[in-house]
Amino acid sequence: MEDDAIDFKVFNVGDDTVLGRMTMTDEFPPYIQAYFTVEDCDAAVSRATERGGELQFGPMDSPFGRFAALTDPQGAAFAVIDMRTTKGEMPKMTAG
């Protein structure tokens, strides 16, 4: 992404974005956030929380899609994203 304050990159296979990577500040511990693509973010959050998952934040809109972060009943973190429901202008990306 063309922003000196953020180190963010996406990786594609053909025309499909399959991975994003962002360097976090020192206040965040190292971790990997797995995103599952869903047809409806709000419905996926509802199903997950009905089955014992806990919403950590969201759902929220972004240029990349509507997403939310959750944990499952055992505490494993994951996120869901509806990549068809986008809001805002996509940041300018540079080839890397």
C-alpha positions in Angstrom: 0.0 0.0 0.0 1.3 3.5 -0.8 1.4 4.8 2.8 4.7 5.3 4.6 3.0 4.9 8.0 1.6 1.4 7.2 3.4 -1.7 6.0 0.6 -3.6 4.3 0.7 -5.9 1.3 -1.8 -8.2 -0.4 -0.9 -11.3 -2.5 -2.9 -12.6 -5.4 -3.2 -15.8 -7.4 -4.4 -14.6 -10.7 -7.1 -12.0 -10.1 -8.0 -13.4 -6.6 -6.5 -11.9 -3.4 -5.6 -14.8 -1.2 -3.4 -13.3 1.5 -2.7 -10.0 3.2 0.2 -9.1 5.5 0.6 -6.1 7.7 3.4 -5.2 10.1 2.0 -4.3 13.5 3.4 -1.9 16.1 5.2 -3.1 19.2 2.1 -3.0 21.3 0.7 -6.1 19.5 2.1 -9.6 20.1 3.0 -11.6 17.0 0.0 -13.5 15.6 -1.7 -14.8 12.5 -5.3 -13.8 11.8 -7.1 -16.3 9.6 -10.0 -14.8 7.6 -12.8 -17.0 6.2 -14.7 -15.6 3.3 -18.4 -15.6 3.9 -21.5 -14.5 1.9 -22.9 -12.4 4.8 -20.6 -11.2 7.6 -23.5 -10.3 10.0 -25.1 -13.7 9.5 -21.8 -15.5 10.0 -21.2 -13.6 13.3 -24.7 -14.5 14.4 -24.2 -18.2 13.7 -20.8 -18.2 15.4 -22.0 -16.5 18.6 -25.1 -18.7 18.7 -22.8 -21.7 18.8 -20.6 -20.4 21.6 -18.2 -18.1 19.7 -17.4 -14.7 21.2 -17.3 -11.5 19.1 -14.1 -9.5 19.7 -14.8 -6.6 17.3 -17.0 -5.7 14.4 -18.7 -6.2 12.2 -17.2 -3.2 10.4 -16.9 -2.0 6.9 -13.7 -1.4 5.0 -12.6 -1.1 1.3 -11.6 -4.7 1.5 -15.0 -6.0 2.8 -17.3 -6.2 5.8 -15.4 -8.1 8.5 -15.4 -9.2 12.2 -13.0 -10.9 14.5 -14.2 -13.7 16.8 -12.9 -16.4 19.1 -14.3 -19.9 19.1 -15.4 -21.6 22.4 -11.9 -22.9 23.0 -10.4 -19.4 22.5 -8.9 -19.8 19.0 -9.1 -16.5 17.1 -10.5 -16.1 13.6 -12.2 -13.6 11.4 -14.9 -13.6 8.8 -15.1 -11.3 5.8 -17.7 -10.6 3.1 -15.4 -9.3 0.3 -18.4 -8.3 -1.8 -19.7 -5.7 0.7 -17.1 -2.9 0.6 -17.2 0.7 1.7 -14.7 3.4 1.1 -12.0 3.9 -1.4 -9.5 1.1 -1.9 -6.0 2.3 -0.9 -3.6 2.7 -3.8 -1.5 -0.5 -3.9 2.0 -0.8 -5.3 3.5 -3.9 -6.9 5.9 -5.5 -4.6 
